[in-house]
């Protein structure tokens, strides 16, 4: 056998090492670098996969639990995100909702994502026929990223738009103000516009409060039942007499809280679009009028309270009253001496003018100021007008103001003033909020004796005077008519009058004042063609009292059985002596 010797350069075997040492050395030497690279790459890949899986898992959890889904590119800084409604409810005194907020969806578009503006606009007009096709097409063709298409869609409309499958159409959730009773209380409550901001009425006055405290309702002094009755009876009078406008007010005599306030014509705040200025106009607070003979209530109370006259005194009204170039006449003159009660129930202009002149202009002005008739009303509405009266208070002004001409006030001011003369003599600012009724300060303006005398005269005007059409059996209505000629291009126009009646019930213990005014009523067969307050407004007041009396829990009285029927005051009335009840 051939023996091989060790060649130069071969490794020597070291005793004690494995016989495969040479092969192992050859493996490490040839493949070490490639195996290490593969191993490191596998480890790196596994690590990156683990990290990616972990990140994706965390993102899924975040999206599922914490993120709110929002439309892409939707920016509307006017819509706030908050718990509860975006605007507080408004309710009547019994908790009936008059205004509330509902979550709705509004449609907008990103024109850059719209595939075909013409096609998209045409398809949208098919499901939303009320939109203007040209306007929508112009918006979809713009280079903007956000354009409104329609605000406050119904759920059915939202479903129809979604069915179009247009990627450029998107929705934004907003709050819509809703008025469940439509136009019934619109001039008191007002309305809020698209961006949920109050535009008129209490919605405007308390805009910040309604937004800052969305879960705290604003409670009104209004009783929706009374409001409905007044609104319905005024609407009935409008159909009969066709006036250009009407006002109805029900006032709580003790607290000054308004239970109803209606101005017609009105409008439905739920309907979109522009509103005519005539229906926006609140005749109850923003309108100022020469109220006519209802002002004789103030003149008579002033004369009695100052001691210038008593119920047994009187004035000669047999001839017209001449002051410089002015002549004052009576509508239906009695042509004789009249007692104070006769002047009141026959509504004598001459008698009221002489009574006012006997008191004097300075005292008259101060007296009317105490009753809040020379300043803006403090009622919680933005639509308030300042009264109009002469800067220089001359004798002719004193005389004409004595019977309700030459001074213009709002109906709500008139009601607050008259209420103060029959509630014991305390003036309170009229209010639309329950919370202000409780805090309403009272200021004495006439004595208790004068207040009782005025209740007696108001009752007499209904039983024996021009207010007989307002009488309601069992409720002892007191009141005063008013018929004022309106000013035209050539002075006072007899063909255009303002007819009104202010009623109080029950006169023995007054609870409510009810006022109705018709602006330019037309004669009707039922009124024998007359347009005066006694024929047009007084019957409306009577119907309102007949309906709200039972609602108020006031039981009809049986005549002759009440304690206040004890006669204490004797007056002369048309040649007879009349014993007045001690109201």
C-alpha positions in Angstrom: 0.0 0.0 0.0 1.2 3.4 -1.0 1.8 5.6 1.9 1.1 9.2 1.6 3.2 11.7 3.5 2.0 15.0 4.9 2.2 17.7 2.4 3.5 21.1 3.2 0.6 23.4 4.1 -1.8 20.8 5.4 -3.1 21.4 8.9 -1.7 19.3 11.6 -4.0 17.1 13.7 -4.1 18.2 17.2 -4.5 15.3 19.7 -7.9 15.2 21.4 -9.9 17.0 18.6 -12.7 15.4 16.6 -11.8 13.7 13.5 -14.2 16.0 11.6 -12.4 19.2 12.5 -11.1 19.7 9.0 -14.6 19.5 7.5 -16.1 21.9 10.1 -13.4 24.4 9.4 -14.1 24.1 5.7 -18.0 24.8 6.4 -17.3 27.9 8.4 -14.9 29.1 6.0 -17.1 28.7 2.9 -20.7 29.5 3.9 -20.5 31.4 7.2 -21.3 34.8 5.7 -24.3 33.7 3.6 -26.0 31.8 6.5 -25.6 34.7 8.9 -27.1 37.1 6.4 -30.2 34.9 5.9 -30.7 34.5 9.6 -30.5 38.2 10.2 -33.0 38.9 7.4 -35.5 36.4 8.8 -35.2 38.0 12.3 -35.6 41.5 10.9 -38.6 40.5 8.8 -40.4 38.8 11.7 -39.8 41.9 13.9 -41.1 44.3 11.3 -44.2 42.1 10.7 -44.8 42.0 14.5 -44.5 45.8 14.8 -46.8 46.4 11.8 -49.4 44.0 13.1 -49.3 45.7 16.5 -49.7 49.2 15.0 -52.6 48.1 12.8 -54.3 46.5 15.8 -54.0 49.7 17.9 -55.3 51.8 15.0 -58.4 49.6 14.6 -59.1 49.8 18.3 -58.8 53.6 18.2 -61.1 54.0 15.2 -63.7 51.6 16.6 -63.8 53.0 20.1 -62.6 56.6 20.1 -62.9 58.3 16.7 -66.1 60.0 15.5 -66.9 59.4 11.8 -66.9 62.7 10.0 -67.5 63.6 6.4 -64.2 64.3 4.6 -63.4 67.9 3.9 -66.5 69.0 6.0 -65.8 72.3 7.8 -68.6 74.2 9.5 -67.5 76.3 12.4 -71.1 77.5 13.1 -72.2 74.0 14.2 -71.0 73.2 17.8 -70.5 69.8 19.2 -72.2 69.5 22.6 -74.2 67.2 24.8 -77.9 67.6 24.5 -79.7 70.0 22.2 -77.9 73.0 20.6 -80.5 75.4 21.8 -82.8 75.2 24.9 -86.5 74.6 24.5 -89.1 77.3 25.0 -92.3 76.3 26.8 -95.5 77.9 27.9 -96.3 78.2 31.7 -97.7 74.6 31.7 -94.7 73.0 30.1 -96.1 72.8 26.6 -93.2 73.0 24.1 -93.4 76.1 21.9 -89.9 75.8 20.3 -87.4 73.0 20.3 -84.3 71.8 18.4 -84.1 68.6 16.3 -80.9 67.0 14.8 -81.2 67.0 11.0 -78.8 66.4 8.0 -77.9 69.1 5.5 -76.6 68.3 2.1 -73.4 69.7 0.7 -70.9 68.8 -2.0 -67.2 68.8 -2.9 -67.4 69.8 -6.5 -63.9 68.3 -7.1 -65.3 64.9 -6.4 -68.5 65.3 -8.6 -68.2 63.2 -11.7 -70.5 65.4 -13.9 -72.0 68.6 -12.6 -74.8 68.6 -15.1 -75.8 65.0 -14.6 -75.5 65.2 -10.8 -77.6 68.4 -10.7 -80.3 66.9 -12.9 -80.5 63.7 -10.8 -80.6 65.7 -7.6 -83.4 67.8 -8.8 -85.5 64.6 -9.5 -85.4 63.6 -5.8 -85.4 67.2 -4.4 -87.8 69.0 -6.8 -87.9 72.2 -4.6 -84.2 73.1 -5.4 -83.3 75.4 -8.2 -81.6 73.4 -11.0 -79.5 76.3 -12.4 -78.2 77.3 -9.0 -77.2 73.8 -8.0 -75.5 73.3 -11.4 -73.5 76.5 -10.9 -72.4 75.5 -7.5 -71.3 72.0 -8.6 -69.3 73.6 -11.4 -67.3 75.8 -9.1 -63.7 75.3 -8.1 -64.6 75.3 -4.4 -64.3 72.3 -2.1 -67.5 73.0 -0.1 -70.9 74.2 -1.4 -74.3 74.0 0.3 -77.0 72.3 -1.7 -79.9 72.0 0.7 -80.2 72.5 4.5 -82.2 70.3 6.9 -83.4 67.3 4.8 -86.0 64.9 6.0 -84.9 61.2 6.6 -86.8 60.2 3.4 -84.9 62.9 1.4 -81.5 61.7 2.9 -82.3 58.2 1.8 -83.2 59.3 -1.7 -80.0 61.3 -2.1 -77.9 58.4 -0.8 -79.5 56.2 -3.4 -78.0 58.4 -6.2 -74.6 57.1 -5.4 -72.8 60.4 -6.2 -69.4 60.4 -4.4 -69.4 64.2 -4.3 -72.6 64.5 -2.2 -72.1 64.4 1.6 -74.1 65.2 4.7 -73.4 67.4 7.7 -75.5 67.0 10.9 -77.0 70.2 12.1 -79.7 71.5 14.6 -83.0 72.7 13.2 -85.3 74.9 15.2 -88.9 73.6 15.1 -92.1 75.3 16.3 -94.8 72.7 16.9 -97.6 75.2 17.0 -96.7 77.1 13.8 -97.8 80.7 13.8 -99.8 80.5 17.1 -97.2 82.3 19.3 -94.7 83.5 16.6 -94.6 87.2 17.6 -93.8 86.4 21.2 -91.5 83.4 20.7 -89.9 84.7 17.5 -87.8 82.4 15.4 -84.2 81.3 14.8 -82.5 81.3 11.4 -80.5 78.5 9.6 -77.3 78.9 11.7 -79.4 78.5 14.9 -79.3 82.1 15.9 -82.4 84.0 17.2 -83.7 86.5 14.7 -86.8 88.0 16.4 -88.9 87.8 19.6 -87.7 86.0 22.7 -85.4 83.8 20.5 -83.4 86.9 19.8 -83.6 88.5 23.3 -82.4 85.4 25.0 -80.2 84.0 22.2 -77.1 83.7 24.4 -79.0 82.1 27.3 -80.7 79.5 25.0 -77.3 78.5 23.6 -75.3 78.6 26.8 -77.9 76.5 28.8 -79.3 74.1 26.2 -80.8 71.8 28.9 -82.6 74.6 30.8 -86.0 75.5 29.1 -87.2 79.1 29.0 -90.7 79.1 30.6 -93.1 81.8 29.4 -96.0 83.3 31.2 -98.1 82.5 28.1 -100.9 79.9 28.6 -101.2 78.1 25.2 -104.9 77.5 25.8 -105.6 81.2 26.2 -103.4 82.0 23.2 -105.3 79.6 21.1 -108.7 81.1 22.1 -107.5 84.6 21.4 -105.9 83.7 18.1 -109.1 81.8 16.9 -111.5 84.6 17.9 -109.3 87.3 16.3 -109.2 85.3 13.1 -113.0 85.0 13.2 -113.3 88.8 13.6 -110.9 89.3 10.6 -113.2 87.2 8.4 -116.2 89.3 9.5 -114.7 92.8 9.4 -111.7 92.6 7.1 -109.4 94.9 9.0 -105.8 95.4 7.9 -104.6 94.1 11.2 -105.6 93.0 14.7 -104.2 92.7 18.2 -105.3 90.5 21.1 -103.9 90.5 24.7 -104.8 88.7 27.9 -103.0 90.0 31.0 -102.9 88.7 34.5 -103.9 91.8 36.5 -102.1 90.7 39.7 -98.7 89.7 38.4 -98.4 91.6 35.0 -97.8 88.3 33.2 -99.1 88.0 29.7 -101.3 85.0 29.2 -101.8 85.7 25.5 -100.4 88.1 22.9 -101.5 87.9 19.3 -100.7 90.1 16.4 -102.4 89.5 13.0 -101.4 88.9 10.3 -98.7 86.5 11.3 -96.5 83.8 9.7 -95.4 80.2 10.2 -91.7 80.2 11.4 -91.3 76.6 10.2 -91.5 77.6 6.5 -88.4 78.7 4.8 -88.0 81.6 2.5 -88.4 85.3 2.8 -91.1 86.8 5.0 -93.1 89.9 4.2 -92.5 92.8 6.5 -96.2 93.3 7.2 -96.5 89.8 8.9 -93.2 90.3 10.8 -94.6 93.5 12.3 -95.7 93.0 15.9 -98.6 95.3 16.4 -98.9 94.6 20.1 -95.5 96.0 21.0 -94.0 97.7 18.0 -97.1 99.5 16.8 -98.1 102.8 18.4 -101.6 104.1 18.0 -103.9 106.9 19.1 -106.1 104.7 21.2 -109.2 106.9 21.4 -111.7 106.6 24.2 -109.9 103.8 26.1 -107.7 106.7 27.3 -110.7 108.2 29.1 -110.0 105.5 31.8 -106.7 107.4 32.6 -108.4 110.8 32.5 -111.2 109.8 34.8 -108.8 108.0 37.3 -106.5 111.1 37.3 -109.4 113.5 38.1 -110.7 111.2 40.9 -107.3 110.5 42.4 -106.3 114.2 42.4 -109.6 115.2 44.0 -110.5 117.5 41.0 -113.7 115.5 40.6 -115.9 112.9 42.4 -118.4 110.5 41.1 -121.1 113.0 42.0 -119.6 115.9 40.1 -120.1 116.7 36.4 -119.3 119.0 33.5 -121.4 120.9 30.9 -121.1 119.3 27.5 -124.0 121.0 25.9 -121.8 122.9 23.5 -118.6 122.0 21.5 -115.4 122.9 23.2 -113.3 125.6 21.4 -109.6 126.0 22.0 -108.1 128.6 19.7 -108.8 127.3 16.2 -109.7 123.8 17.4 -113.2 122.5 18.0 -113.9 119.4 20.1 -117.2 117.6 19.6 -118.9 114.4 20.8 -119.6 111.5 18.4 -123.2 111.2 19.7 -123.6 114.3 21.9 -126.0 114.3 24.8 -126.2 118.1 24.7 -126.5 118.7 28.4 -124.7 118.6 31.7 -123.2 115.2 32.4 -122.0 113.6 35.6 -118.6 112.0 35.7 -120.1 108.4 35.4 -122.3 109.7 32.4 -119.2 111.2 30.7 -117.5 107.8 31.1 -120.3 105.5 29.9 -121.4 107.8 27.1 -117.7 108.4 26.1 -118.0 112.1 25.9 -115.0 113.8 24.3 -116.0 117.2 25.6 -116.4 116.0 29.1 -113.1 114.1 29.1 -111.3 117.2 27.7 -112.8 119.5 30.3 -111.9 117.0 33.0 -108.3 116.9 31.8 -108.1 120.7 31.6 -109.4 121.0 35.1 -106.5 118.8 36.3 -103.9 120.6 34.2 -101.2 119.6 31.7 -98.3 119.2 34.1 -100.2 116.8 36.4 -101.5 114.9 33.4 -98.1 114.4 32.0 -96.7 113.3 35.4 -99.6 110.9 35.9 -99.2 109.2 32.5 -95.5 108.9 33.1 -96.2 107.0 36.3 -98.3 104.5 34.3 -95.4 103.8 31.9 -97.1 105.5 29.0 -94.3 108.0 28.1 -91.4 105.5 28.0 -90.7 102.4 26.0 -92.2 99.3 27.5 -89.9 97.0 29.5 -91.4 93.8 28.1 -88.7 91.3 27.1 -88.9 91.7 23.3 -86.6 93.5 20.9 -89.6 94.7 18.9 -90.6 97.7 21.0 -91.5 101.2 19.9 -91.3 104.4 21.8 -94.6 106.2 22.5 -95.3 109.4 20.6 -96.5 112.6 22.3 -95.9 116.4 22.0 -92.7 117.9 23.2 -94.6 121.1 24.2 -97.6 120.1 26.3 -100.1 122.9 25.5 -103.8 123.2 26.6 -105.0 121.7 23.3 -102.7 118.7 23.8 -104.0 118.3 27.4 -107.6 118.3 26.1 -107.1 115.9 23.1 -104.9 113.5 25.1 -107.8 113.5 27.6 -109.9 111.5 25.1 -107.0 109.5 23.4 -105.8 111.7 20.6 -102.5 113.4 20.2 -100.6 110.6 22.0 -99.7 107.2 20.5 -98.8 104.2 22.7 -98.5 100.5 22.1 -101.4 98.1 23.0 -99.3 96.4 25.7 -98.6 99.7 27.3 -102.3 100.6 27.4 -103.1 97.2 29.0 -100.5 97.6 31.7 -101.7 101.1 32.5 -105.3 100.1 32.8 -104.5 97.0 34.9 -102.8 99.3 37.5 -106.0 101.3 37.9 -108.2 98.3 38.8 -105.9 96.0 40.8 -105.8 98.2 43.9 -103.6 100.8 42.3 -100.3 99.1 41.6 -98.4 99.3 38.3 -96.3 96.4 37.2 -94.3 96.0 34.0 -95.9 93.5 31.6 -93.8 90.4 31.3 -93.5 87.3 29.1 -91.5 85.1 31.6 -92.8 83.2 34.6 -89.6 84.0 36.5 -90.2 87.7 36.1 -93.8 87.5 37.3 -92.5 86.3 40.7 -90.0 89.2 40.9 -92.1 91.9 39.3 -91.9 95.0 41.6 -95.1 97.0 42.2 -95.4 100.7 42.3 -98.5 102.5 43.7 -100.0 104.9 41.2 -103.5 105.5 42.5 -105.2 105.0 45.8 -107.3 102.0 46.7 -110.4 104.2 46.7 -109.7 105.4 43.2 -109.1 101.9 42.0 -112.5 100.8 43.4 -114.2 103.7 41.8 -112.7 102.8 38.4 -113.9 99.2 38.8 -117.4 100.6 39.4 -117.3 102.8 36.3 -115.9 100.0 34.1 -118.8 97.8 35.2 -121.2 100.6 34.5 -119.9 101.0 31.0 -120.9 97.4 30.2 -124.2 97.3 32.0 -125.4 100.8 30.8 -122.9 102.1 28.3 -121.2 101.4 25.0 -119.7 98.0 26.1 -122.9 96.0 26.4 -121.8 93.6 23.7 -119.0 92.3 25.9 -121.3 91.1 28.7 -120.9 87.5 29.7 -123.5 86.0 32.1 -122.0 85.1 35.4 -118.6 86.8 34.9 -119.4 90.5 35.6 -117.4 92.0 32.9 -116.2 95.6 33.1 -114.7 97.5 30.3 -114.3 100.5 28.0 -114.7 101.0 24.3 -112.4 102.9 22.0 -112.9 104.3 18.5 -110.2 106.5 17.1 -110.1 108.1 13.7 -106.8 107.5 12.0 -104.7 110.3 10.5 -104.8 110.7 6.8 -103.3 113.1 4.2 -105.9 115.7 5.1 -106.1 115.2 8.8 -108.3 112.7 10.7 -110.2 110.4 8.4 -113.6 109.2 9.6 -113.6 106.4 7.1 -110.5 104.8 8.7 -110.8 104.0 12.4 -109.1 102.0 15.1 -111.7 100.1 17.1 -110.9 98.5 20.4 -112.3 97.3 23.7 -110.6 96.6 27.0 -112.4 94.2 29.3 -111.8 93.1 32.9 -113.3 90.1 34.6 -114.6 89.3 37.1 -114.9 93.0 38.0 -115.6 92.2 41.7 -112.2 90.6 42.1 -110.3 91.2 38.8 -108.2 88.3 37.5 -107.7 89.0 33.8 -107.7 92.0 31.4 -108.7 91.1 27.9 -107.9 93.6 25.1 -108.9 93.5 21.4 -108.1 96.0 18.7 -109.1 96.0 15.0 -107.3 98.2 12.6 -109.6 99.7 10.0 -112.5 97.2 10.4 -115.4 97.2 7.8 -119.0 97.3 8.7 -121.0 94.1 8.5 -124.8 93.2 8.6 -124.3 91.7 12.1 -123.1 95.2 13.3 -125.7 97.1 11.2 -122.8 98.7 9.3 -121.1 100.1 12.5 -117.4 99.9 12.9 -117.1 101.3 16.4 -115.4 99.5 19.2 -118.7 98.6 20.9 -119.9 96.8 17.8 -116.7 95.2 16.5 -114.2 94.6 19.3 -116.4 94.2 22.4 -118.2 91.1 21.1 -114.8 89.5 20.5 -113.8 90.2 24.1 -117.0 88.7 25.3 -116.5 85.5 23.4 -112.9 85.2 24.7 -114.0 85.7 28.3 -116.8 83.1 27.9 -114.2 80.5 26.8 -111.3 81.2 29.1 -113.4 81.8 32.2 -114.1 78.1 32.8 -110.4 77.2 31.9 -109.3 79.6 34.7 -111.5 77.8 37.3 -113.6 80.9 37.7 -117.1 79.7 38.5 -119.9 81.9 37.1 -121.5 84.0 39.8 -125.2 84.1 40.6 -126.3 87.7 40.4 -127.4 89.2 43.6 -125.8 86.7 45.9 -122.2 87.9 46.1 -121.0 90.0 49.0 -119.8 92.7 46.7 -123.4 93.5 45.7 -123.8 95.6 48.8 -124.6 99.1 47.4 -122.5 101.9 48.8 -122.1 104.6 46.0 -125.1 106.5 44.5 -124.6 108.3 41.2 -126.8 110.1 38.7 -127.2 108.4 35.4 -129.5 109.7 32.7 -131.9 111.2 35.2 -132.0 108.2 37.6 -130.1 107.5 40.7 -128.0 104.4 40.4 -126.5 102.5 43.3 -123.1 101.1 42.4 -121.9 97.8 43.8 -118.9 98.1 46.2 -116.4 96.6 43.9 
